[in-house]
Amino acid sequence: MTIPVSTHATAISRVPVSLGDRSYEVMIGNDLLSQAGTFMKPILRSPRAAILTDENVAPLHLEKLEKSLNEAGIDHISIILPAGENSKSLATYEKVMDQLLDAKIQRDEALIALGGGVIGDVTGFAAATLRRGVDFIQIPTTLLSQVDSSVGGKTGVNALQGKNLIGAFYQPKLVLADVGLLSSLPKRELLAGYAEVVKYGLLGDFEFFSWLEVNGPAVIEGDIAARIRAVEKSVLAKANIVAQDEREGGVRALLNLGHTFGHALEAETGYGKNLNHGEAVAIGMIMAAELSIKMGLLSGQDGKRIHAHFQAVGLPQKVPEIAGLSWQGNRLLDHMRQDKKVSGGQLTFILLRAIGDAFTTQDVAVPNILDVLTNELNSAN
């Protein structure tokens, strides 16, 4: 089944995230960055803000954002952080807070996150805690952050013991998802984001998955209308789930499809460049599908269809060979037990009954988990 893409690539889609007095819009379109100041001005309590970005994004997009803020009469400072997952740390957070306090950012002023998931998470956590809470705005510059991390209010940093273990739920005031910014991304980063796009089809929208089977290559190759449609459908799915369960006490856990395995893979690689978050989630979704098949929940036919789509668009399906690293199932299981989703000592998994039908469970036998890990790790050798 093919769902038509929008014929108006210049149109702006507005997706509400309905959370009472913490509600906000996600604006999705092309070339939104040049109008960012105009979009922000009505929601800012004071015409002053601090931009947080990184050394990769700044040369590409910071000047355009600053020009837009100047045109709207919004005073601003800019803080440029080192790029990469290592900046998602307490050490970076402390440095950022020092700079914000030195700049005398007040409670009625705002922070602006210009970057990918790391910048968004660090900025959001800083906003949640600076003077006990200031407003912040997300301008995600990667596909991964546009469809996932910029929406829903999860903020924080990593700890030595695991990923995202220190943080807060803190909602932005506005999200500007400019798909035009995605043209500067290398294909590997686009695929990392696409893993989260296909996740929304797998967890709850069979028709969207079917649309991606036809249009996924166009999303990756740069078709603006297809990208707007993919981001819009993904954000709609996430916004609906977040509106039902802001703090991940129930249905929001579905958004972690592939993440229990994926975070363990990331932890084992030290959150380094050999395996990025989207790649880990992609492999994690394959492992979740294989576990679902092993437990008699998912049909082998659906499993083959998932593998075929991953193959068609170039998503990874097995762990990479990394020099000096010997993948071991028991070590990955140990990482899973440190995951923040562990409850009562039990691991939580998101499994599949069918494409578009996911559910959460703790009723998974450890031998089944180890069998899937062992089989998937051996297939990489």
Summary of the structure (lengths in Angstrom):
residues: 381
radius of gyration: 20.1
end to end distance: 36.8
largest distance: 61.0
contacts: 1365
relative contact order: 0.11
helix: 52%
strand: 18%
